[in-house]
């Protein structure tokens, strides 16, 4: 009996025929959008997408090494150099959402009525209230650094706390410390442990967050199923995928806006 | 406190409804860890016995190294195994990265030193006791090792269970080499890390309680199978 049980445990479950490994940013998964899209993708294209949920920096590294077949991330400059170095065949924009500044409801640095995001950050720095930074070279971290740059500030000091962790872990830390934190809207809306934290600042165009899809170049890594990666791209940018992205809401709030560039734009 | 209660409620709900996903990740946890511990025992138990019966020049160095390797940080093991199995690494052609096999490889590396070290401690004491008898009987080296392993099986069970405990709760290495892919390489510990990241502490804690229960069941079952700790026996 024990032997049979062991055998059952040891035998590998049959892998499904068509799999595709895609490295995605934590926000794509933590927002819950992946749970909506993946079953539809499997049903309509027959592709079993296996998600590796990592930061943008690590996602690009996985693509570079050929360990994934496609990458879905949000950091334009890094993506363009990724394509320029020949790691991906091209870059295709899929959708966007936006970043928001989260903080304690009492808003000690008074950022809620700031005219723009840079001013809001400058007020946090001036007040010296705790600010949690992802500090992990992710897309969100890079966006945060761009904002500090725009505010002409280099954040340092005891109040600035890089945690070197994913979005969810950074939010947990911020909640526990009553600190300000930059998050993508989708992850925040889907986040369970909000305590007395809320969105204090939003809507600045500088907080725009574009997601793009990058299929790993088959001439670098002949083993990647490039045609499958292109089929997934067609689905994501096609009417069904774009409608599902637009239709995804949490508590009545739309999280992502589909804005795929037309197919002709693909080289 | 509310979170703790919610955790127990979540664990209860997951178990009584036989949640399909919970069963899947629990079985994968068991499969990966039991395989890794079995392989680690195949390497570690004879190694421990060999170190006990054999005297050679660098024996102390080997034992000291073995004891130091117990503290090997899983994240580093994960990173090294990742670099080995990566498509850009030496074993990339095997296409093992992000599979349960890769997770087993990482766990074998983590668990073997622990199993070997505990086995060696136990064998050494037993060897001191059996030394004269086995030598006078003219037992060969293999016969000596086999006798020690057979008669020390209860202590070796402890070694295996310690290995199991270290492996079943491990998250750093298998997160890197397995990738925590839903339906492919997600196990209890990586699911707990994921749910914590989502701020769903109740579900994370519920999964944690399932993990602890699993460890208790495996430990209890192996003691039962080995007939140890029974009434009237020591």
Interface residues (C-beta under 8 A of the other chain):
Chain A: X2 X6 X9 X10 X12 X21 X26 X30 X38 X48 X50 X51 X52 X53 X64 X65 X66 X67 X166 X167 X168 X169 X171 X172 X175 X190 X191 X192 X193 X194 X221 X223
Chain B: X27 X30 X31 X34 X35 X86 X87 X88 X89 X92 X95 X97 X98 X100 X179 X180 X181 X182 X183 X184 X194 X196 X197 X198 X199 X200 X201 X225
